[in-house]
Structures are given as structure tokens and as C-alpha cells.
Amino acid sequence: MSTNGRNQGARSTSSPQPTDEEALSAINEEALSALMAPVGLVFGCAHAISGVPFDGPLAYLSTAVRLVGVLMLVKNLSTWWTGFGATTQWGKGLVALAKQEPLVTPGELAGNLCGAVLVYLTFGASFDPHTGGGVFALAALNLLRLAAAYGLAYLLFFRLRLLHADKFTPEYAGSERLRDELRHWLSSAMVGTAVDLALRRAFALGVPEGGDWGLLGPLPALSAAPLSAAELVVVPFLILWTDLHFYCVHRTLHTPLLYRHIHSVHHKSRNPNPISGLSFHPVEAICYYSALPFAMFGFALVSVTAHPFHYAVVKAVLDFNPIWGHTGVGGAFGGNHHHYLHHTIGYKLHINFGGTWLFDGLFGTGHVEPRPTPARRRPPHCPVEAKKAL
């Protein structure tokens, strides 16, 4: 397939288009930067859970992987940058997207905040990651929390059809699609649980001098004091980081090779539901949850003590925010239309990569289309049936 295939359906532009060789080179670099994180993260998790840190040559290698990954990320971002109001072949800029819908809905904000508080309240010593029983209890708690949140959202929005009048499309996905999504949802939940276990155990064990935990570390010190106002100021920046990380990973996964073999699993859900939110290929799940150790690494990089609530915020956004991007329901207590469009038309146009429209606006990949509410006013051009992409 020609590398120009990723631009299929995109709007025309007067700027010169890259040659096939230039496009292929950029795609390979983006793919390489995306695959470095999961490889290092798997080894980091394995070593942290086993209690054996990286030291000697392995410590130098893990540091080099982190450094190269960060440099390639910066290079990709500088290539993607289009400015605040730019219109590109991919889509509209920040100003146009800001007029389309709020950055977050009250439902999204309340759901993620409740999730963060829930994670924070269960961060205590009652789940001691030093012991086998503590590890099992923490894993069970993770899976139970995820199952409760996603199960409740599916029950409310898809079984009881709450807010049906605000649904973006009146159709509901069939049970066959749900079974496939549940299988991938479970594997993603297990990946998120493994990352949480590894980080919690690494925090408990500490990092011996001369070693670290691969892409999990070095890790910052965790404050045992009550949450202060100054520490709360950091929270919005952590949320921004999580959205930026998702945007970068997501946009990279839309390169032809990675889309075909990895990200296409998620895009089988053309009319998504809350379970679709974590219906990932295992490699994509690892890339997705790498936002948590990288956020903690950021604290260590600038020698700032982290608070358990900081950890809880990032984990809660990763765990629960996918629900709101896939409810397919608008209104104040529904999800966002921005990511829903990514599933209905974005798989062809390669637009709306972010969990919100913020970074799509900054990098010119946002698609502007008003929310189709109530459901009877759904635009006829929004497809809901599965179609072959790429």
C-alpha cells in the first residue's frame, strides 16, 4: 500500500506534499519511538514485580532508551506543530474546535475526580506490595474497580439507555461486537493492573544506588503529608500530560503499519460503547499505560517530591476517562463528541487523536462538526457500520 494511503479522504491543501520516501521515513521514525516505550516498560514491570532492579549495563541501557524516546517525541511534536489557529490537510485549529464543544463535560470531570479520590483512598498500607497477599489484593482491587466503573456505565447508557435522546446515533452495537470488546478490555485491564503493581512495588522497595527499574524509574520520593494547596496546583499539568501522551501515542498508532497490526483492534468499534474505551491490542494497552510511569519519572527528573494523589489522578484519568470518550451520548452528563467522531469518520480521515480537542487544535488535526443531538438529528454521513480502513 502506498504511504499516501494515510491521507486518504483528507482535505486538500496548498502546501507541498512529502514524497513517498520522506513520508515513509517519518512513519518509520514515529513507529520506532512508539515501540521503544512498551519494550522498556515490560522489562521494567517484570523487574519491579520480581524485586530485581536494573543495574550496571542494563541501567545504562534503560537510561539510553528513555533519552532516545524523549528526543524522538520532541522531534515528532516539532514536526506536528501548526500553530494555534492553523488549518491543515488534517483539520481545523484550536479556535474552531473551541467553538464546537466544551473541553470537558461536567460528567467527565465528576467521573474522573471521583475515580482519582477512589484510587487515592485505597493507596494506603492496607495493600502492602511487599507481600504476596498485598499484591493479590491490589490486583483484585484494580480489576474490581474497573469492572464496576465500566459495567455501570454500560448498564446505564446501553442497557437502560439513559439519555438516549442525547445519543449521537440511535443505533446500539450488537452482542457479538461486545464479546470481542470484552476480551480486549480484559487484557487491557490486566496490563493497567500490572503497571500499577510494578510501580507500587518499586515505590515500596526503593531504588538501590547505581540501578533503576527500566522505564519505571528512577522514581520520585512520595510525600506522606496531607495534600497541600501547592501540590494541587500540579494536578492540571498532570491531566494535560496524560492528554498529550495519549495524543502522541494515538497519532503514532495511525501510521499504516501500526494501524493495520495493532490499532485496528480498537477501531473495530465504529459505534462505540463504554467497553470500547479499553478495547485495545495488548501492545497499544502497554503504550497507553506508559503515561503513568513517565509522569512519575517527570517528578524525579526535576527532583520534586510527588504526592500519592498525583499518582491517583494520572491513574484515574487512564482508567476511567476512556468511558466518556466512548459513551456515544452527549449532554452535560454524557461524553465528548470529539473522540466519538474519531471512531465514526476518524478512522478514514485520521483526525481527532486527542482525548479532548486541545492538542488536535494545537497540531491541526481536529475535525469540526456540531454535536448531533438529539439522536434523530444525526447527520446522515456519519457511518456506524464496520468498513475496511487502510
C-alpha positions as CSV (number, residue, x, y, z in Angstrom):
1,M,0.0,0.0,0.0
2,S,1.3,3.5,-0.8
3,T,2.3,5.6,2.2
4,N,-0.1,8.2,0.9
5,G,-2.9,5.9,2.0
6,R,-2.9,7.5,5.4
7,N,-4.0,10.8,3.8
8,Q,-7.0,9.2,2.1
9,G,-10.0,11.3,2.5
10,A,-8.1,14.3,3.9
11,R,-8.8,17.8,2.8
12,S,-6.6,19.3,0.2
13,T,-4.1,21.9,1.0
14,S,-1.9,24.3,-1.0
15,S,1.3,23.3,0.9
16,P,3.6,20.9,-0.8
17,Q,3.1,17.2,0.0
18,P,6.0,15.0,1.1
19,T,7.4,12.4,-1.3
20,D,6.8,8.7,-0.6
21,E,10.4,8.3,0.7
22,E,10.0,11.3,3.0
23,A,6.6,10.0,4.3
24,L,7.9,6.5,4.8
25,S,11.0,7.8,6.8
26,A,8.7,9.9,9.1
27,I,6.4,7.0,9.6
28,N,9.3,4.6,10.5
29,E,10.6,7.1,13.0
30,E,7.2,7.6,14.6
31,A,6.7,3.9,14.8
32,L,10.1,3.3,16.4
33,S,9.5,5.9,19.0
34,A,6.2,4.3,19.8
35,L,7.6,0.8,20.2
36,M,10.5,1.8,22.4
37,A,8.2,2.6,25.4
38,P,6.3,-0.8,25.6
39,V,9.5,-2.9,25.2
40,G,11.2,-1.0,28.1
41,L,8.0,-0.9,30.2
42,V,7.6,-4.7,30.0
43,F,11.1,-5.3,31.3
44,G,10.7,-2.5,33.9
45,C,7.4,-4.1,35.2
46,A,9.0,-7.6,35.3
47,H,12.0,-6.4,37.3
48,A,9.9,-4.4,39.7
49,I,7.4,-7.2,40.4
50,S,10.3,-9.6,40.9
51,G,12.2,-7.1,43.1
52,V,15.3,-7.3,41.0
53,P,16.3,-3.8,39.7
54,F,18.3,-2.9,36.6
55,D,21.9,-2.2,37.4
56,G,25.2,-2.0,35.6
57,P,24.9,-2.1,31.8
58,L,21.1,-2.6,32.0
59,A,20.7,0.6,33.9
60,Y,22.7,2.5,31.3
61,L,20.7,0.8,28.5
62,S,17.3,1.8,30.1
63,T,18.5,5.4,30.5
64,A,19.6,5.5,26.8
65,V,16.2,4.1,25.7
66,R,14.4,6.8,27.8
67,L,16.6,9.5,26.3
68,V,16.2,8.4,22.7
69,G,12.5,8.1,23.2
70,V,12.2,11.6,24.6
71,L,14.3,13.1,21.8
72,M,12.2,11.3,19.1
73,L,9.0,12.5,20.8
74,V,10.3,16.1,20.8
75,K,11.1,15.7,17.1
76,N,7.7,14.4,16.3
77,L,6.0,17.3,18.2
78,S,8.1,19.9,16.4
79,T,7.1,18.3,13.1
80,W,3.4,18.2,14.0
81,W,3.1,21.8,15.4
82,T,1.0,24.0,13.2
83,G,0.1,26.9,15.5
84,F,-3.0,28.0,17.4
85,G,-5.4,28.8,14.6
86,A,-3.9,26.8,11.7
87,T,-5.9,24.9,9.2
88,T,-4.1,21.9,7.6
89,Q,-4.9,19.0,5.4
90,W,-5.8,17.2,8.6
91,G,-8.3,19.6,10.1
92,K,-9.1,22.8,11.9
93,G,-7.1,24.6,14.6
94,L,-7.7,25.4,18.2
95,V,-10.0,28.4,17.7
96,A,-12.5,26.5,15.5
97,L,-12.5,23.5,17.8
98,A,-13.1,25.6,20.9
99,K,-16.3,26.8,19.4
100,Q,-17.5,23.3,18.8
101,E,-17.9,21.9,22.4
102,P,-16.5,22.4,25.9
103,L,-13.1,20.9,26.6
104,V,-14.7,18.6,29.2
105,T,-18.3,17.9,30.2
106,P,-19.4,18.1,33.9
107,G,-19.9,14.3,33.6
108,E,-16.3,13.7,32.5
109,L,-15.0,16.0,35.2
110,A,-17.0,14.4,38.0
111,G,-16.3,10.9,36.9
112,N,-12.6,11.4,36.7
113,L,-12.4,13.2,40.0
114,C,-14.4,10.5,41.8
115,G,-12.1,7.9,40.3
116,A,-9.0,9.9,41.5
117,V,-10.4,10.1,45.0
118,L,-11.2,6.4,45.0
119,V,-7.7,5.4,43.8
120,Y,-6.2,7.8,46.4
121,L,-8.2,6.4,49.3
122,T,-7.0,2.9,48.5
123,F,-3.4,3.9,48.2
124,G,-2.7,3.1,51.9
125,A,-0.6,0.4,53.6
126,S,-3.5,-2.0,53.8
127,F,-2.4,-3.2,50.3
128,D,1.3,-3.9,51.1
129,P,3.1,-4.5,47.8
130,H,5.9,-6.3,49.8
131,T,3.7,-9.3,50.4
132,G,2.1,-11.8,48.1
133,G,-1.3,-11.2,49.8
134,G,-0.9,-7.5,49.3
135,V,-0.1,-7.9,45.6
136,F,-3.1,-10.2,45.1
137,A,-5.4,-7.8,47.0
138,L,-4.2,-4.8,44.9
139,A,-4.6,-6.7,41.6
140,A,-8.1,-7.7,42.7
141,L,-9.0,-4.2,43.7
142,N,-7.8,-2.8,40.3
143,L,-9.9,-5.3,38.3
144,L,-12.9,-4.8,40.6
145,R,-12.8,-1.0,40.3
146,L,-12.5,-1.1,36.5
147,A,-15.3,-3.7,36.2
148,A,-17.6,-1.7,38.4
149,A,-17.0,1.6,36.5
150,Y,-17.3,0.2,33.0
151,G,-20.1,-2.2,33.9
152,L,-22.1,0.6,35.5
153,A,-21.6,2.9,32.5
154,Y,-22.6,0.2,30.1
155,L,-25.7,-0.6,32.1
156,L,-26.8,3.0,32.3
157,F,-26.1,4.1,28.8
158,F,-26.6,0.9,26.8
159,R,-28.9,-1.4,28.7
160,L,-31.2,1.1,30.4
161,R,-30.5,3.6,27.6
162,L,-30.2,6.5,29.9
163,L,-30.0,9.8,28.0
164,H,-31.0,8.1,24.7
165,A,-32.3,11.4,23.3
166,D,-28.8,12.7,23.6
167,K,-27.2,9.7,21.9
168,F,-25.1,10.7,18.9
169,T,-26.5,7.9,16.8
170,P,-29.7,5.9,17.6
171,E,-28.2,2.5,16.8
172,Y,-26.6,0.3,19.5
173,A,-23.9,-2.2,18.8
174,G,-24.8,-5.9,18.8
175,S,-23.7,-8.6,21.4
176,E,-21.2,-10.2,19.0
177,R,-19.2,-6.9,18.9
178,L,-19.5,-6.7,22.7
179,R,-18.0,-10.1,23.3
180,D,-14.9,-9.2,21.2
181,E,-14.6,-5.9,23.1
182,L,-14.8,-7.6,26.5
183,R,-12.0,-9.9,25.6
184,H,-9.7,-7.0,24.7
185,W,-11.0,-4.9,27.5
186,L,-9.9,-7.6,30.0
187,S,-6.4,-7.8,28.6
188,S,-6.0,-4.0,28.8
189,A,-7.3,-4.0,32.4
190,M,-4.7,-6.6,33.2
191,V,-2.0,-4.5,31.6
192,G,-3.1,-1.5,33.6
193,T,-3.1,-3.6,36.7
194,A,0.4,-4.9,36.1
195,V,1.8,-1.4,35.6
196,D,0.1,-0.3,38.9
197,L,1.5,-3.3,40.7
198,A,5.0,-2.8,39.3
199,L,5.1,0.9,40.2
200,R,3.6,0.4,43.7
201,R,6.2,-2.4,44.4
202,A,9.0,-0.3,43.0
203,F,8.0,2.6,45.3
204,A,7.9,0.2,48.2
205,L,11.3,-1.4,47.5
206,G,13.1,1.9,46.6
207,V,15.9,2.1,44.0
208,P,19.3,0.8,45.1
209,E,22.3,3.0,44.3
210,G,23.5,2.5,40.7
211,G,20.3,0.9,39.5
212,D,16.8,1.7,38.4
213,W,13.6,0.0,37.2
214,G,14.0,0.4,33.5
215,L,11.3,2.7,32.1
216,L,9.6,2.6,35.5
217,G,12.4,4.6,37.2
218,P,14.2,6.4,38.6
219,L,11.1,7.2,40.7
220,P,10.5,10.3,42.9
221,A,10.1,10.3,46.6
222,L,6.4,10.1,47.7
223,S,5.1,12.5,50.3
224,A,3.4,11.1,53.4
225,A,2.0,14.5,54.4
226,P,-1.6,15.6,53.7
227,L,-2.2,17.1,50.3
228,S,-1.3,20.8,50.2
229,A,-2.7,23.6,48.0
230,A,0.7,23.9,46.3
231,E,0.5,20.2,45.4
232,L,-3.0,20.6,44.0
233,V,-1.6,23.2,41.5
234,V,0.3,20.3,39.8
235,V,-2.9,18.4,39.1
236,P,-4.0,20.3,35.9
237,F,-0.5,19.8,34.4
238,L,-0.7,16.1,35.1
239,I,-4.0,15.9,33.3
240,L,-2.5,17.9,30.4
241,W,0.4,15.5,30.3
242,T,-1.9,12.5,30.1
243,D,-3.8,14.0,27.2
244,L,-0.6,14.9,25.4
245,H,0.8,11.4,25.9
246,F,-2.5,9.9,24.6
247,Y,-2.4,12.2,21.6
248,C,1.2,11.3,20.7
249,V,0.7,7.6,21.1
250,H,-2.7,7.6,19.3
251,R,-1.4,9.7,16.4
252,T,1.6,7.4,16.0
253,L,-0.6,4.3,16.0
254,H,-2.4,5.7,13.0
255,T,0.7,5.1,10.9
256,P,-0.1,2.4,8.4
257,L,2.0,-0.4,9.8
258,L,0.9,0.1,13.4
259,Y,-2.7,0.8,12.5
260,R,-3.0,-2.4,10.5
261,H,-1.5,-4.7,13.1
262,I,-2.2,-3.0,16.4
263,H,-4.6,-0.1,16.4
264,S,-7.2,-1.6,14.1
265,V,-8.4,-3.8,17.0
266,H,-9.7,-0.6,18.8
267,H,-11.2,0.7,15.6
268,K,-13.4,-2.3,15.0
269,S,-15.7,-0.4,17.3
270,R,-17.3,2.0,14.8
271,N,-20.3,2.7,17.0
272,P,-18.5,2.6,20.4
273,N,-19.8,2.0,23.9
274,P,-18.1,2.4,27.3
275,I,-16.4,-1.1,27.0
276,S,-14.8,0.1,23.7
277,G,-12.8,2.6,25.7
278,L,-10.2,0.0,26.8
279,S,-10.7,-2.5,23.9
280,F,-7.0,-2.4,22.9
281,H,-4.4,-4.7,21.4
282,P,-2.0,-5.6,24.2
283,V,0.8,-3.5,22.7
284,E,-1.5,-0.5,22.5
285,A,-2.5,-1.0,26.1
286,I,1.2,-1.0,27.2
287,C,1.8,2.2,25.2
288,Y,-1.3,3.7,26.7
289,Y,-0.5,2.9,30.4
290,S,3.1,4.1,30.0
291,A,1.8,7.6,30.7
292,L,1.8,6.7,34.4
293,P,5.5,5.8,34.9
294,F,6.5,8.6,32.6
295,A,4.6,11.0,34.8
296,M,6.4,9.8,37.8
297,F,9.7,9.9,36.0
298,G,8.9,13.6,35.3
299,F,8.8,14.3,39.1
300,A,12.2,12.5,39.5
301,L,13.7,14.4,36.6
302,V,13.1,17.8,38.2
303,S,13.8,16.4,41.8
304,V,10.3,17.2,43.1
305,T,8.5,15.0,45.6
306,A,5.3,13.5,44.3
307,H,2.2,13.0,46.3
308,P,0.1,9.8,46.2
309,F,-2.8,12.0,44.9
310,H,-0.7,12.9,41.9
311,Y,-0.3,9.2,41.1
312,A,-4.0,8.7,41.7
313,V,-5.0,11.5,39.3
314,V,-3.0,10.1,36.4
315,K,-4.1,6.5,37.0
316,A,-7.8,7.6,37.3
317,V,-7.6,9.5,34.0
318,L,-6.1,6.5,32.3
319,D,-8.5,4.1,33.9
320,F,-11.8,6.0,33.6
321,N,-11.6,8.7,31.0
322,P,-12.0,6.2,28.1
323,I,-15.5,5.7,29.3
324,W,-16.5,9.3,28.5
325,G,-15.0,9.3,25.0
326,H,-16.9,6.2,24.0
327,T,-20.4,6.6,25.6
328,G,-21.8,7.9,22.3
329,V,-24.0,10.1,24.5
330,G,-23.9,13.9,24.7
331,G,-25.4,16.3,27.1
332,A,-23.9,17.7,30.3
333,F,-23.5,14.2,31.9
334,G,-22.5,12.4,28.7
335,G,-19.2,12.1,27.0
336,N,-17.4,14.2,24.3
337,H,-18.3,14.2,20.7
338,H,-14.7,14.9,19.6
339,H,-13.4,11.3,20.2
340,Y,-16.7,9.8,19.1
341,L,-16.1,11.3,15.7
342,H,-12.7,9.7,15.6
343,H,-14.5,6.3,15.6
344,T,-17.2,7.1,13.1
345,I,-15.1,9.0,10.5
346,G,-11.7,9.5,12.0
347,Y,-10.5,6.0,11.1
348,K,-10.6,7.2,7.4
349,L,-9.6,10.8,7.8
350,H,-7.1,10.3,10.6
351,I,-8.4,13.2,12.7
352,N,-9.3,13.8,16.4
353,F,-6.5,11.9,18.0
354,G,-6.7,13.5,21.5
355,G,-8.9,12.6,24.4
356,T,-10.0,16.3,24.2
357,W,-9.7,18.7,21.3
358,L,-6.9,20.7,22.9
359,F,-3.9,19.1,21.2
360,D,-5.7,18.4,18.0
361,G,-6.2,22.1,17.9
362,L,-2.6,22.8,18.5
363,F,-1.4,20.3,15.9
364,G,-4.1,20.9,13.3
365,T,-5.7,17.5,13.4
366,G,-9.2,18.5,14.7
367,H,-12.4,17.9,12.8
368,V,-15.2,20.5,13.3
369,E,-18.7,19.1,13.4
370,P,-21.5,20.2,15.8
371,R,-22.9,17.6,18.2
372,P,-25.8,15.7,16.5
373,T,-28.3,15.9,19.3
374,P,-31.0,14.8,19.8
375,A,-30.3,11.5,18.1
376,R,-33.0,11.9,15.5
377,R,-30.9,14.7,14.0
378,R,-27.8,12.6,13.5
379,P,-26.0,13.7,10.3
380,P,-26.6,11.0,7.6
381,H,-22.9,10.9,6.6
382,C,-21.7,9.5,9.9
383,P,-21.1,5.8,9.3
384,V,-21.8,3.3,12.0
385,E,-21.2,0.0,10.2
386,A,-17.8,-1.5,10.0
387,K,-15.8,-0.6,6.9
388,K,-12.4,-1.5,5.9
389,A,-9.8,1.1,6.8
390,L,-6.4,1.4,5.3
